[in-house]
Amino acid sequence: MHLTHTLFEPTGNGPHPAILVLHGWGANALDLLGLAPYICAGRFLVICPQGPLEVPIGAEAVGYGWFPLRLNGPTDLTAILSAREQLQAFLDDVLARYPINREKLVVLGFSQGGAMAYSLALSEPERFSGLVALSSWLSQELIQGLSIKAAAQFPPTLVQHGTRDELIVVDRARKSVELLRNLRVPVTYREYDMGHQIGPESLADLSSWLDEKVLSPIIVT
C-alpha cells in the first residue's frame, strides 16, 4: 500500500463495519486511532491513512497533510483531486486486504481530513454508507471541481463543529451544511461549546448517529 496507515480491528472474523478516518493538517496516522475503541464500543474496523504531504512542525518535528493550505485563498482543487485519487487507490487496497463489510463503510474526516472526506463521498456516494465531517468545511469550488450531480443518492451525513473553533470558524460549517442541503444530502448538523477538537459530547453523539444510520438502520419498504 502506498500510504502509511494504522488499524484498529474488532474481535471476531468479520467482515466488520469500517470507518476510513482522515486526520487533519500537521497530524499523522496515529492521531485519531485512539478514538476507535470509543466509537460504538469498538465495533468498527478503523483505518487511519497518513497524508502524503510532509508538514514541518517546529525545528525538528514533522506532521502530515493532504494538500497545501492556502490561508484566505481559493481552494487548491488540483491538489485536492490528486490526494483524492491516492485515497481512492488506497481504499481499493484496504477493501481487498481487510475483512470489511462494504455495505457498512463510512468515511470520516477531521479538519483538512474532512475536506478530503467530502471529496471522496460526494464524488463516489455509492461506495459509502455514511459521511462524517468534524470541524471542517465544504466549498462551492470543491463541489464544482468534483462535478457533483445534485440527483445523486448521497449517504447520510453528520457534520459537527465547535462554536469556539479558532481555526475554522463555525460559520464555515453552517455554510457547508447549506451547500449539502442544496444538493439534497441527508445531513445532520450539531454544534458544541468547544474549540477545534473532538469532545466527549460530540464523540457520544457520533456513536449514536453511527449506530442509528449505519449499524442498525431502519429500512422502510
VMD Tcl script that draws the C-alpha trace (Angstrom):
set ca {
  {0.00 0.00 0.00}
  {1.33 3.41 -0.94}
  {0.00 5.27 2.12}
  {1.27 4.59 5.65}
  {-1.66 3.67 7.87}
  {-2.69 2.38 11.27}
  {-5.51 -0.03 12.03}
  {-7.94 -0.96 14.80}
  {-9.68 -4.29 14.23}
  {-12.58 -5.54 16.37}
  {-12.68 -9.06 17.74}
  {-14.15 -11.74 15.52}
  {-13.57 -12.78 11.94}
  {-15.66 -10.14 10.21}
  {-16.48 -8.77 7.78}
  {-16.70 -5.70 10.02}
  {-18.35 -2.33 9.54}
  {-15.50 0.06 8.85}
  {-14.52 3.72 9.06}
  {-11.87 5.35 6.92}
  {-10.57 8.10 9.23}
  {-8.69 11.06 7.74}
  {-6.58 13.24 10.04}
  {-6.12 17.00 9.94}
  {-3.24 19.25 8.90}
  {0.03 18.54 10.70}
  {-1.15 15.28 12.31}
  {-0.36 11.67 11.36}
  {-1.80 8.16 11.07}
  {-1.80 7.71 14.85}
  {-3.62 10.94 15.65}
  {-7.22 9.69 15.64}
  {-6.67 5.96 16.10}
  {-7.19 6.28 19.86}
  {-10.85 7.11 19.26}
  {-11.55 3.69 17.76}
  {-12.40 1.79 21.00}
  {-14.82 4.58 22.00}
  {-16.74 4.76 18.72}
  {-19.73 2.44 19.13}
  {-17.79 0.49 21.76}
  {-15.14 -0.59 19.26}
  {-17.47 -2.32 16.83}
  {-15.96 -0.66 13.75}
  {-12.76 -1.59 12.00}
  {-10.96 1.76 11.83}
  {-8.34 2.55 9.18}
  {-6.25 5.72 9.54}
  {-4.11 6.55 6.50}
  {-1.41 9.20 6.70}
  {-1.42 12.18 4.38}
  {1.33 12.17 1.73}
  {2.44 15.77 2.28}
  {5.12 16.45 4.92}
  {4.39 19.41 7.20}
  {7.31 20.82 9.25}
  {6.32 21.40 12.88}
  {8.82 23.41 14.85}
  {12.56 22.87 14.46}
  {12.63 19.06 14.16}
  {9.16 17.50 14.20}
  {7.22 16.61 11.07}
  {3.49 16.17 10.61}
  {1.49 15.38 7.51}
  {-1.28 16.84 5.41}
  {-3.40 16.02 2.37}
  {-2.92 19.19 0.32}
  {-1.16 22.57 0.78}
  {-3.10 25.10 2.82}
  {-3.92 28.49 1.32}
  {-4.86 30.83 4.15}
  {-7.72 33.06 2.99}
  {-7.09 31.88 -0.58}
  {-9.07 29.82 -3.10}
  {-9.42 26.07 -2.77}
  {-6.48 24.21 -4.35}
  {-8.61 21.88 -6.43}
  {-5.71 20.27 -8.30}
  {-4.04 19.23 -5.05}
  {-7.29 18.00 -3.52}
  {-8.15 15.91 -6.58}
  {-4.64 14.42 -6.61}
  {-4.94 13.47 -2.93}
  {-8.41 12.05 -3.59}
  {-7.01 9.77 -6.29}
  {-4.41 8.46 -3.85}
  {-7.11 7.80 -1.26}
  {-9.31 6.03 -3.81}
  {-6.44 3.71 -4.70}
  {-5.67 3.19 -1.01}
  {-9.30 2.33 -0.31}
  {-9.30 -0.25 -3.10}
  {-6.25 -1.84 -1.48}
  {-7.70 -1.99 2.05}
  {-11.00 -3.40 0.80}
  {-9.07 -6.24 -0.79}
  {-6.84 -6.80 2.25}
  {-9.00 -6.40 5.36}
  {-12.31 -8.06 6.40}
  {-14.53 -5.06 5.66}
  {-18.29 -5.07 5.20}
  {-18.59 -2.98 2.04}
  {-22.24 -2.28 2.79}
  {-21.27 -0.51 6.03}
  {-18.32 1.66 5.04}
  {-18.04 5.19 6.45}
  {-15.58 7.96 5.63}
  {-14.80 10.38 8.47}
  {-12.52 13.39 8.38}
  {-11.33 15.94 10.92}
  {-10.41 19.48 9.81}
  {-8.50 19.19 6.50}
  {-9.33 15.49 6.54}
  {-12.98 16.50 6.45}
  {-12.46 18.28 3.14}
  {-10.97 15.04 1.84}
  {-13.91 13.05 3.23}
  {-16.29 15.35 1.36}
  {-14.29 14.88 -1.86}
  {-14.47 11.09 -1.57}
  {-18.09 10.62 -0.53}
  {-19.65 13.28 -2.76}
  {-17.82 12.09 -5.87}
  {-18.49 8.36 -5.26}
  {-21.54 8.28 -2.97}
  {-22.35 4.69 -3.87}
  {-19.21 3.46 -2.03}
  {-20.19 4.80 1.37}
  {-22.98 4.23 3.85}
  {-22.05 7.32 5.87}
  {-20.06 10.57 5.72}
  {-18.80 12.43 8.80}
  {-17.13 15.87 8.77}
  {-15.73 17.12 12.08}
  {-14.51 20.71 12.48}
  {-14.20 21.01 8.71}
  {-15.55 22.82 5.65}
  {-17.01 22.28 2.19}
  {-16.55 24.90 -0.53}
  {-18.58 25.65 -3.64}
  {-15.34 25.39 -5.62}
  {-14.88 21.81 -4.47}
  {-18.43 20.90 -5.45}
  {-17.90 22.35 -8.92}
  {-14.47 20.73 -9.26}
  {-15.89 17.30 -8.44}
  {-18.73 17.71 -10.95}
  {-21.16 16.55 -8.28}
  {-24.63 15.70 -9.55}
  {-27.47 17.02 -7.44}
  {-29.60 13.99 -8.38}
  {-27.12 11.53 -6.85}
  {-28.14 9.32 -3.91}
  {-25.84 10.59 -1.19}
  {-25.14 8.73 2.07}
  {-26.42 10.06 5.41}
  {-24.04 12.76 6.59}
  {-23.09 14.08 10.03}
  {-21.45 17.49 10.45}
  {-20.14 18.55 13.87}
  {-18.47 21.83 14.76}
  {-17.41 23.84 17.79}
  {-18.86 27.31 18.25}
  {-15.48 28.43 19.66}
  {-13.40 26.92 16.84}
  {-10.46 29.30 16.42}
  {-9.07 27.70 13.24}
  {-12.19 27.05 11.15}
  {-14.93 29.42 12.27}
  {-18.34 27.89 12.81}
  {-19.87 30.00 10.05}
  {-17.93 27.90 7.52}
  {-19.61 24.77 8.84}
  {-23.04 26.41 8.60}
  {-22.37 27.40 5.00}
  {-21.18 23.84 4.31}
  {-24.48 22.49 5.59}
  {-26.38 24.88 3.30}
  {-24.40 23.56 0.33}
  {-25.11 19.97 1.36}
  {-28.83 20.63 1.70}
  {-28.87 22.30 -1.73}
  {-27.50 19.01 -3.08}
  {-30.22 17.15 -1.14}
  {-27.67 15.38 1.01}
  {-29.42 13.92 4.10}
  {-27.42 15.85 6.70}
  {-27.50 16.04 10.49}
  {-25.79 19.13 11.92}
  {-24.63 19.60 15.53}
  {-22.79 22.46 17.24}
  {-20.92 22.23 20.55}
  {-19.45 24.64 23.05}
  {-15.86 23.74 22.19}
  {-12.91 24.74 20.02}
  {-11.16 22.92 17.17}
  {-11.45 19.48 18.70}
  {-13.48 16.33 19.29}
  {-15.09 16.42 22.72}
  {-16.83 13.79 24.87}
  {-20.30 15.04 23.93}
  {-19.58 15.15 20.21}
  {-17.98 11.70 20.37}
  {-21.03 10.27 22.12}
  {-23.32 11.85 19.50}
  {-21.12 10.43 16.75}
  {-21.51 6.91 18.18}
  {-25.27 7.30 18.47}
  {-25.52 8.56 14.91}
  {-23.38 5.71 13.53}
  {-25.44 3.17 15.43}
  {-28.67 4.58 14.03}
  {-27.60 5.27 10.45}
  {-25.03 2.54 9.76}
  {-25.08 -0.31 12.25}
  {-28.82 -0.73 12.67}
  {-30.71 1.48 10.20}
  {-34.48 1.14 9.93}
  {-35.29 0.13 6.35}
  {-38.70 1.24 5.12}
  {-40.23 -0.92 2.41}
}
mol new
graphics top color blue
foreach p $ca { graphics top sphere $p radius 0.5 }
foreach p [lrange $ca 0 end-1] q [lrange $ca 1 end] { graphics top cylinder $p $q radius 0.2 }
display resetview
